[in-house]
Amino acid sequence: MWPRELRSCRLTKVKICGLSTKEAVETAVSAGADYIGFVFAPSKRQVSLEEATELANLIPVNVKKVGVFVSPSRAQLLEAIDKVGLDLVQVHGQVADDLFEDLPCASIQAVQVDGNGHVPHSRADYLLFDAPVAGSGQTFDWGQLDTAELAQPFFIAGGLKEDNVAKAIQHFSPYAVDVSSGVETDGQKDHEKIRRFIERVKNGISRTK
């Protein structure tokens, strides 16, 4: 188990997801992002393996590269890990129980919080809790989710932005927070919003009590 007392002694990490341009990647890295997410599933934020490989070359080794998939095959994961040099894979949707076994990198299983508060048993290294519609910019009902007994460190996603991320951290004491639409303007990544979001997490407001 990963008790709340241990969670509260460190700063929350930040994942900026859905990046597709050189400028957005460079902004997130320079602002202090811990994780950069590339979306490979069908989405307005989707990038190809070739595009992600070019962008990955801009990311230093201390910032982790995450590939985001929906119901992928093991072969799809392995191809992306190899070509892009991913440090983690984040999987949404229905997956086989053994998908996360013996992967050459760490794994995140996304869980859509739909109101019943159920947390599935998972062999992934991390869990990520998201709104019922991922990427919608909507929050889920935080009161529906009890993370006290989780075995894995976890990410909180779903409708986060600079004006509610501190409250989310205070509520959950998560390992990391994940944002995509919350740092966009008119559907495009907003560099100033990226900077402000990361600053809000990193400047000490995120220290749990």
DRENBA-379042 format. One record per residue: residue number from 1; x, y, z of N, C-alpha, C in turn; residue in three letters. Coordinates in nm, 2 decimals. Layout:
<recs>
   i     nu     nv     nw    cau    cav    caw     cu     cv     cw  aa
 NUM      X      Y      Z      X      Y      Z      X      Y      Z Ala
...
</recs>
This chain:
<recs>
   i     nu     nv     nw    cau    cav    caw     cu     cv     cw  aa
   1   0.08  -0.12   0.00   0.00   0.00   0.00   0.09   0.12   0.00 Met
   2   0.03   0.23  -0.05   0.10   0.36  -0.06   0.03   0.46   0.02 Trp
   3   0.06   0.47   0.15  -0.01   0.55   0.25   0.00   0.69   0.22 Pro
   4  -0.11   0.77   0.26  -0.12   0.91   0.24   0.00   0.98   0.31 Arg
   5   0.04   0.93   0.42   0.15   0.99   0.49   0.28   1.00   0.41 Glu
   6   0.30   0.90   0.32   0.42   0.90   0.24   0.40   0.99   0.12 Leu
   7   0.27   1.00   0.07   0.24   1.09  -0.04   0.27   1.23  -0.01 Arg
   8   0.24   1.27   0.11   0.24   1.41   0.15   0.38   1.48   0.17 Ser
   9   0.48   1.40   0.15   0.61   1.45   0.18   0.69   1.49   0.06 Cys
  10   0.62   1.50  -0.06   0.69   1.54  -0.18   0.60   1.61  -0.27 Arg
  11   0.66   1.69  -0.36   0.58   1.77  -0.45   0.52   1.68  -0.56 Leu
  12   0.40   1.71  -0.60   0.33   1.64  -0.70   0.40   1.66  -0.84 Thr
  13   0.41   1.55  -0.92   0.46   1.56  -1.05   0.35   1.61  -1.15 Lys
  14   0.40   1.65  -1.27   0.31   1.71  -1.37   0.33   1.64  -1.50 Val
  15   0.22   1.60  -1.56   0.22   1.54  -1.70   0.14   1.64  -1.79 Lys
  16   0.20   1.69  -1.89   0.13   1.77  -1.99   0.11   1.67  -2.11 Ile
  17  -0.02   1.65  -2.15  -0.05   1.55  -2.25  -0.10   1.61  -2.37 Cys
  18  -0.10   1.54  -2.48  -0.15   1.58  -2.61  -0.07   1.68  -2.68 Gly
  19   0.06   1.68  -2.66   0.15   1.77  -2.73   0.18   1.72  -2.87 Leu
  20   0.18   1.82  -2.96   0.21   1.78  -3.11   0.29   1.88  -3.18 Ser
  21   0.35   1.98  -3.11   0.44   2.07  -3.18   0.57   2.09  -3.10 Thr
  22   0.67   2.13  -3.18   0.80   2.15  -3.12   0.79   2.26  -3.01 Lys
  23   0.72   2.37  -3.04   0.71   2.48  -2.95   0.64   2.44  -2.82 Glu
  24   0.54   2.36  -2.82   0.47   2.32  -2.70   0.55   2.23  -2.62 Ala
  25   0.62   2.14  -2.68   0.71   2.05  -2.61   0.82   2.13  -2.54 Val
  26   0.88   2.22  -2.61   0.99   2.30  -2.55   0.94   2.38  -2.43 Glu
  27   0.82   2.43  -2.45   0.76   2.51  -2.34   0.74   2.43  -2.22 Thr
  28   0.68   2.31  -2.23   0.65   2.22  -2.12   0.78   2.18  -2.05 Ala
  29   0.88   2.14  -2.13   1.01   2.10  -2.07   1.07   2.21  -1.99 Val
  30   1.08   2.33  -2.05   1.14   2.44  -1.99   1.07   2.49  -1.86 Ser
  31   0.94   2.47  -1.86   0.86   2.51  -1.75   0.86   2.41  -1.63 Ala
  32   0.92   2.29  -1.66   0.93   2.19  -1.55   0.84   2.07  -1.55 Gly
  33   0.78   2.04  -1.66   0.70   1.92  -1.67   0.79   1.80  -1.64 Ala
  34   0.73   1.70  -1.57   0.79   1.57  -1.54   0.77   1.47  -1.65 Asp
  35   0.65   1.48  -1.71   0.60   1.38  -1.81   0.55   1.46  -1.93 Tyr
  36   0.58   1.41  -2.05   0.52   1.46  -2.18   0.44   1.35  -2.24 Ile
  37   0.31   1.38  -2.27   0.23   1.27  -2.33   0.20   1.29  -2.48 Gly
  38   0.22   1.18  -2.56   0.19   1.18  -2.70   0.07   1.09  -2.72 Phe
  39  -0.03   1.14  -2.78  -0.16   1.06  -2.81  -0.15   0.99  -2.94 Val
  40  -0.16   0.86  -2.93  -0.15   0.78  -3.05  -0.29   0.72  -3.09 Phe
  41  -0.39   0.74  -3.00  -0.53   0.70  -3.03  -0.59   0.81  -3.12 Ala
  42  -0.70   0.77  -3.19  -0.77   0.86  -3.27  -0.82   0.98  -3.19 Pro
  43  -0.78   1.10  -3.22  -0.81   1.22  -3.14  -0.76   1.34  -3.22 Ser
  44  -0.82   1.46  -3.19  -0.77   1.58  -3.25  -0.62   1.61  -3.21 Lys
  45  -0.58   1.54  -3.11  -0.44   1.56  -3.06  -0.35   1.44  -3.10 Arg
  46  -0.40   1.36  -3.19  -0.32   1.24  -3.23  -0.20   1.28  -3.31 Gln
  47  -0.09   1.21  -3.28   0.04   1.22  -3.36   0.08   1.08  -3.41 Val
  48   0.15   1.08  -3.52   0.20   0.96  -3.57   0.33   0.92  -3.50 Ser
  49   0.37   0.79  -3.51   0.50   0.75  -3.45   0.61   0.83  -3.50 Leu
  50   0.61   0.87  -3.63   0.72   0.95  -3.68   0.72   1.09  -3.62 Glu
  51   0.61   1.15  -3.61   0.60   1.28  -3.55   0.64   1.28  -3.40 Glu
  52   0.60   1.18  -3.33   0.64   1.17  -3.19   0.79   1.14  -3.18 Ala
  53   0.84   1.07  -3.27   0.99   1.04  -3.26   1.07   1.17  -3.28 Thr
  54   1.02   1.26  -3.37   1.09   1.39  -3.38   1.08   1.47  -3.26 Glu
  55   0.96   1.48  -3.20   0.94   1.56  -3.08   1.01   1.50  -2.96 Leu
  56   1.02   1.37  -2.96   1.09   1.30  -2.85   1.24   1.34  -2.84 Ala
  57   1.29   1.37  -2.95   1.44   1.42  -2.96   1.46   1.55  -2.89 Asn
  58   1.35   1.62  -2.86   1.36   1.75  -2.79   1.35   1.73  -2.64 Leu
  59   1.33   1.61  -2.59   1.30   1.59  -2.45   1.42   1.54  -2.38 Ile
  60   1.47   1.60  -2.27   1.58   1.55  -2.20   1.55   1.42  -2.12 Pro
  61   1.65   1.35  -2.08   1.63   1.22  -2.02   1.56   1.23  -1.89 Val
  62   1.57   1.34  -1.82   1.50   1.36  -1.69   1.35   1.38  -1.70 Asn
  63   1.30   1.41  -1.82   1.16   1.42  -1.85   1.11   1.30  -1.92 Val
  64   1.01   1.23  -1.87   0.96   1.10  -1.92   0.86   1.12  -2.03 Lys
  65   0.88   1.03  -2.14   0.79   1.03  -2.25   0.68   0.93  -2.24 Lys
  66   0.56   0.97  -2.25   0.45   0.88  -2.23   0.37   0.86  -2.36 Val
  67   0.34   0.74  -2.40   0.25   0.72  -2.52   0.11   0.68  -2.47 Gly
  68   0.01   0.75  -2.52  -0.13   0.73  -2.48  -0.20   0.65  -2.59 Val
  69  -0.27   0.54  -2.55  -0.33   0.44  -2.64  -0.47   0.41  -2.59 Phe
  70  -0.56   0.37  -2.68  -0.69   0.31  -2.64  -0.70   0.17  -2.69 Val
  71  -0.72   0.08  -2.60  -0.73  -0.06  -2.63  -0.63  -0.11  -2.73 Ser
  72  -0.50  -0.09  -2.71  -0.40  -0.13  -2.80  -0.37  -0.28  -2.80 Pro
  73  -0.31  -0.33  -2.90  -0.25  -0.47  -2.89  -0.11  -0.46  -2.83 Ser
  74  -0.06  -0.57  -2.79   0.07  -0.57  -2.73   0.17  -0.53  -2.84 Arg
  75   0.15  -0.57  -2.97   0.24  -0.54  -3.08   0.24  -0.39  -3.10 Ala
  76   0.13  -0.32  -3.09   0.13  -0.18  -3.11   0.21  -0.11  -3.00 Gln
  77   0.19  -0.15  -2.87   0.27  -0.09  -2.77   0.42  -0.11  -2.79 Leu
  78   0.46  -0.23  -2.82   0.60  -0.26  -2.84   0.66  -0.18  -2.96 Leu
  79   0.59  -0.16  -3.06   0.64  -0.09  -3.18   0.66   0.06  -3.14 Glu
  80   0.56   0.12  -3.07   0.58   0.26  -3.02   0.69   0.28  -2.92 Ala
  81   0.70   0.18  -2.83   0.81   0.19  -2.73   0.94   0.19  -2.80 Ile
  82   0.96   0.11  -2.90   1.08   0.09  -2.97   1.11   0.21  -3.06 Asp
  83   1.02   0.26  -3.14   1.04   0.36  -3.23   1.06   0.50  -3.17 Lys
  84   0.97   0.53  -3.07   0.97   0.66  -3.01   1.07   0.67  -2.89 Val
  85   1.10   0.56  -2.83   1.18   0.56  -2.71   1.09   0.59  -2.58 Gly
  86   0.97   0.54  -2.58   0.88   0.58  -2.47   0.94   0.53  -2.33 Leu
  87   0.91   0.60  -2.23   0.94   0.56  -2.09   0.82   0.50  -2.02 Asp
  88   0.70   0.53  -2.07   0.58   0.48  -2.01   0.48   0.47  -2.12 Leu
  89   0.38   0.37  -2.11   0.27   0.36  -2.19   0.14   0.38  -2.10 Val
  90   0.05   0.46  -2.15  -0.08   0.49  -2.08  -0.19   0.43  -2.16 Gln
  91  -0.27   0.34  -2.10  -0.36   0.26  -2.18  -0.50   0.29  -2.12 Val
  92  -0.59   0.33  -2.22  -0.73   0.35  -2.19  -0.81   0.24  -2.25 His
  93  -0.94   0.22  -2.21  -1.02   0.12  -2.27  -1.00  -0.02  -2.21 Gly
  94  -1.07  -0.11  -2.28  -1.06  -0.25  -2.24  -0.92  -0.31  -2.28 Gln
  95  -0.86  -0.38  -2.18  -0.73  -0.44  -2.20  -0.73  -0.58  -2.15 Val
  96  -0.65  -0.66  -2.21  -0.63  -0.80  -2.15  -0.55  -0.79  -2.02 Ala
  97  -0.58  -0.89  -1.93  -0.51  -0.89  -1.80  -0.36  -0.89  -1.81 Asp
  98  -0.31  -0.96  -1.91  -0.17  -0.97  -1.92  -0.10  -0.87  -2.00 Asp
  99  -0.17  -0.77  -2.05  -0.11  -0.67  -2.14   0.01  -0.60  -2.08 Leu
 100   0.01  -0.57  -1.95   0.11  -0.50  -1.88   0.23  -0.59  -1.83 Phe
 101   0.22  -0.72  -1.85   0.33  -0.80  -1.80   0.45  -0.80  -1.90 Glu
 102   0.57  -0.78  -1.83   0.69  -0.79  -1.90   0.71  -0.69  -2.02 Asp
 103   0.65  -0.57  -2.00   0.68  -0.47  -2.10   0.82  -0.41  -2.07 Leu
 104   0.88  -0.35  -2.18   1.02  -0.30  -2.16   1.01  -0.16  -2.10 Pro
 105   0.90  -0.11  -2.06   0.89   0.02  -1.99   0.78   0.02  -1.89 Cys
 106   0.76   0.12  -1.81   0.66   0.13  -1.71   0.52   0.15  -1.78 Ala
 107   0.41   0.13  -1.70   0.28   0.13  -1.76   0.18   0.21  -1.67 Ser
 108   0.08   0.27  -1.73  -0.02   0.34  -1.66  -0.16   0.29  -1.71 Ile
 109  -0.25   0.24  -1.62  -0.38   0.21  -1.67  -0.48   0.32  -1.63 Gln
 110  -0.55   0.37  -1.73  -0.64   0.48  -1.71  -0.78   0.42  -1.67 Ala
 111  -0.84   0.48  -1.57  -0.97   0.44  -1.51  -1.06   0.55  -1.52 Val
 112  -1.17   0.53  -1.60  -1.27   0.64  -1.61  -1.37   0.63  -1.48 Gln
 113  -1.37   0.73  -1.41  -1.45   0.73  -1.28  -1.60   0.77  -1.32 Val
 114  -1.68   0.66  -1.31  -1.82   0.67  -1.36  -1.93   0.68  -1.26 Asp
 115  -1.88   0.70  -1.13  -1.98   0.72  -1.03  -1.99   0.61  -0.93 Gly
 116  -1.94   0.49  -0.96  -1.95   0.38  -0.86  -1.83   0.37  -0.77 Asn
 117  -1.73   0.45  -0.80  -1.61   0.45  -0.72  -1.52   0.33  -0.72 Gly
 118  -1.55   0.24  -0.82  -1.48   0.11  -0.83  -1.34   0.13  -0.88 His
 119  -1.24   0.08  -0.81  -1.10   0.08  -0.86  -1.06  -0.06  -0.90 Val
 120  -1.03  -0.09  -1.02  -1.00  -0.22  -1.06  -0.86  -0.27  -1.02 Pro
 121  -0.85  -0.40  -1.00  -0.72  -0.45  -0.98  -0.64  -0.44  -1.11 His
 122  -0.52  -0.40  -1.10  -0.44  -0.38  -1.23  -0.30  -0.42  -1.20 Ser
 123  -0.24  -0.47  -1.31  -0.10  -0.51  -1.30  -0.01  -0.39  -1.35 Arg
 124  -0.07  -0.28  -1.39   0.01  -0.17  -1.43   0.08  -0.11  -1.32 Ala
 125   0.19  -0.03  -1.35   0.27   0.03  -1.25   0.21   0.15  -1.18 Asp
 126   0.12   0.22  -1.26   0.05   0.33  -1.21  -0.10   0.32  -1.25 Tyr
 127  -0.18   0.40  -1.18  -0.32   0.42  -1.23  -0.34   0.56  -1.26 Leu
 128  -0.43   0.59  -1.35  -0.47   0.73  -1.38  -0.62   0.74  -1.38 Leu
 129  -0.67   0.83  -1.29  -0.82   0.85  -1.28  -0.86   0.97  -1.36 Phe
 130  -0.96   0.94  -1.45  -1.00   1.04  -1.55  -1.16   1.05  -1.55 Asp
 131  -1.21   1.15  -1.62  -1.35   1.17  -1.63  -1.41   1.06  -1.72 Ala
 132  -1.54   1.04  -1.72  -1.60   0.94  -1.80  -1.56   0.96  -1.95 Pro
 133  -1.55   1.08  -2.00  -1.50   1.11  -2.14  -1.37   1.17  -2.13 Val
 134  -1.26   1.09  -2.16  -1.13   1.14  -2.15  -1.10   1.25  -2.26 Ala
 135  -1.03   1.35  -2.21  -1.00   1.46  -2.30  -1.11   1.56  -2.32 Gly
 136  -1.22   1.55  -2.25  -1.34   1.63  -2.26  -1.33   1.77  -2.19 Ser
 137  -1.23   1.77  -2.10  -1.22   1.89  -2.01  -1.31   1.90  -1.90 Gly
 138  -1.38   1.79  -1.87  -1.48   1.78  -1.76  -1.41   1.71  -1.64 Gln
 139  -1.44   1.76  -1.52  -1.40   1.69  -1.40  -1.49   1.57  -1.37 Thr
 140  -1.45   1.48  -1.29  -1.54   1.38  -1.23  -1.57   1.41  -1.09 Phe
 141  -1.66   1.35  -1.03  -1.70   1.37  -0.89  -1.59   1.32  -0.80 Asp
 142  -1.51   1.41  -0.75  -1.40   1.36  -0.66  -1.44   1.28  -0.54 Trp
 143  -1.56   1.31  -0.49  -1.61   1.24  -0.38  -1.64   1.09  -0.40 Gly
 144  -1.65   1.06  -0.53  -1.69   0.92  -0.57  -1.57   0.82  -0.56 Gln
 145  -1.45   0.88  -0.55  -1.33   0.80  -0.56  -1.25   0.80  -0.43 Leu
 146  -1.23   0.67  -0.38  -1.15   0.65  -0.25  -1.02   0.59  -0.29 Asp
 147  -0.91   0.66  -0.27  -0.78   0.61  -0.31  -0.70   0.57  -0.19 Thr
 148  -0.76   0.56  -0.07  -0.68   0.54   0.05  -0.61   0.40   0.05 Ala
 149  -0.66   0.30  -0.01  -0.61   0.17  -0.01  -0.54   0.13  -0.13 Glu
 150  -0.51   0.22  -0.22  -0.44   0.19  -0.35  -0.30   0.13  -0.33 Leu
 151  -0.27   0.03  -0.40  -0.13  -0.03  -0.40  -0.04   0.05  -0.49 Ala
 152  -0.09   0.12  -0.59   0.00   0.19  -0.69  -0.01   0.34  -0.67 Gln
 153   0.10   0.41  -0.70   0.09   0.55  -0.71  -0.01   0.59  -0.83 Pro
 154  -0.07   0.70  -0.82  -0.17   0.73  -0.92  -0.16   0.88  -0.97 Phe
 155  -0.22   0.90  -1.09  -0.23   1.03  -1.15  -0.38   1.07  -1.14 Phe
 156  -0.40   1.20  -1.12  -0.54   1.25  -1.13  -0.55   1.34  -1.26 Ile
 157  -0.65   1.31  -1.34  -0.68   1.38  -1.46  -0.82   1.42  -1.47 Ala
 158  -0.87   1.48  -1.58  -1.01   1.51  -1.59  -1.04   1.65  -1.55 Gly
 159  -1.04   1.74  -1.65  -1.09   1.88  -1.62  -1.00   1.97  -1.53 Gly
 160  -0.87   1.92  -1.52  -0.78   2.01  -1.43  -0.74   2.13  -1.51 Leu
 161  -0.72   2.24  -1.44  -0.66   2.36  -1.49  -0.60   2.44  -1.38 Lys
 162  -0.55   2.55  -1.41  -0.47   2.62  -1.31  -0.55   2.66  -1.19 Glu
 163  -0.68   2.69  -1.20  -0.76   2.73  -1.09  -0.82   2.62  -1.00 Asp
 164  -0.80   2.50  -1.04  -0.85   2.39  -0.96  -0.75   2.28  -0.92 Asn
 165  -0.63   2.29  -0.98  -0.54   2.18  -0.96  -0.49   2.18  -0.82 Val
 166  -0.47   2.29  -0.75  -0.43   2.29  -0.61  -0.53   2.22  -0.52 Ala
 167  -0.66   2.24  -0.55  -0.77   2.17  -0.47  -0.76   2.02  -0.50 Lys
 168  -0.74   1.98  -0.62  -0.73   1.84  -0.65  -0.62   1.77  -0.58 Ala
 169  -0.50   1.84  -0.57  -0.39   1.79  -0.50  -0.41   1.78  -0.35 Ile
 170  -0.48   1.88  -0.30  -0.51   1.88  -0.16  -0.61   1.76  -0.12 Gln
 171  -0.70   1.74  -0.22  -0.80   1.63  -0.20  -0.74   1.49  -0.21 His
 172  -0.66   1.47  -0.31  -0.61   1.33  -0.34  -0.47   1.30  -0.29 Phe
 173  -0.39   1.40  -0.27  -0.24   1.38  -0.25  -0.19   1.28  -0.36 Ser
 174  -0.21   1.31  -0.49  -0.17   1.21  -0.59  -0.02   1.22  -0.62 Pro
 175   0.03   1.11  -0.68   0.17   1.11  -0.73   0.19   1.21  -0.83 Tyr
 176   0.09   1.23  -0.92   0.10   1.33  -1.03  -0.04   1.37  -1.08 Ala
 177  -0.04   1.49  -1.14  -0.16   1.54  -1.21  -0.13   1.54  -1.36 Val
 178  -0.24   1.53  -1.44  -0.23   1.52  -1.58  -0.33   1.62  -1.64 Asp
 179  -0.28   1.70  -1.74  -0.36   1.80  -1.80  -0.34   1.80  -1.95 Val
 180  -0.45   1.82  -2.02  -0.44   1.84  -2.17  -0.53   1.96  -2.21 Ser
 181  -0.66   1.94  -2.21  -0.75   2.05  -2.26  -0.74   2.17  -2.16 Ser
 182  -0.70   2.15  -2.04  -0.69   2.26  -1.94  -0.58   2.36  -1.97 Gly
 183  -0.49   2.32  -2.06  -0.39   2.42  -2.10  -0.40   2.45  -2.25 Val
 184  -0.52   2.45  -2.30  -0.55   2.48  -2.44  -0.64   2.61  -2.45 Glu
 185  -0.62   2.68  -2.56  -0.71   2.79  -2.60  -0.76   2.76  -2.74 Thr
 186  -0.89   2.75  -2.76  -0.94   2.73  -2.89  -0.89   2.60  -2.95 Asp
 187  -0.87   2.50  -2.87  -0.83   2.36  -2.91  -0.68   2.35  -2.94 Gly
 188  -0.60   2.45  -2.91  -0.46   2.45  -2.93  -0.38   2.47  -2.80 Gln
 189  -0.27   2.40  -2.78  -0.19   2.42  -2.66  -0.15   2.57  -2.65 Lys
 190  -0.18   2.62  -2.53  -0.15   2.76  -2.50  -0.03   2.76  -2.41 Asp
 191   0.08   2.82  -2.46   0.21   2.81  -2.39   0.21   2.88  -2.25 His
 192   0.14   2.99  -2.24   0.13   3.06  -2.12   0.04   2.98  -2.02 Glu
 193  -0.06   2.91  -2.06  -0.14   2.83  -1.97  -0.05   2.71  -1.92 Lys
 194   0.03   2.65  -2.01   0.12   2.54  -1.97   0.21   2.59  -1.86 Ile
 195   0.27   2.71  -1.88   0.36   2.76  -1.78   0.29   2.79  -1.64 Arg
 196   0.17   2.85  -1.65   0.10   2.88  -1.53   0.05   2.75  -1.45 Arg
 197   0.01   2.65  -1.53  -0.03   2.53  -1.47   0.08   2.46  -1.39 Phe
 198   0.20   2.45  -1.46   0.31   2.39  -1.39   0.36   2.47  -1.27 Ile
 199   0.36   2.60  -1.28   0.40   2.68  -1.17   0.30   2.66  -1.05 Glu
 200   0.17   2.65  -1.08   0.08   2.64  -0.97   0.11   2.51  -0.89 Arg
 201   0.15   2.40  -0.97   0.18   2.28  -0.90   0.32   2.28  -0.83 Val
 202   0.41   2.34  -0.90   0.55   2.33  -0.85   0.59   2.44  -0.75 Lys
 203   0.52   2.55  -0.73   0.57   2.66  -0.65   0.54   2.64  -0.50 Asn
 204   0.49   2.52  -0.46   0.47   2.50  -0.32   0.32   2.49  -0.28 Gly
 205   0.23   2.54  -0.37   0.09   2.53  -0.34   0.05   2.38  -0.34 Ile
 206   0.12   2.30  -0.41   0.09   2.16  -0.42   0.13   2.08  -0.30 Ser
 207   0.20   2.14  -0.21   0.24   2.06  -0.09   0.12   2.02  -0.01 Arg
 208   0.10   1.89   0.02  -0.02   1.85   0.09   0.00   1.87   0.24 Thr
 209  -0.11   1.88   0.31  -0.11   1.91   0.45  -0.14   1.78   0.53 Lys
</recs>
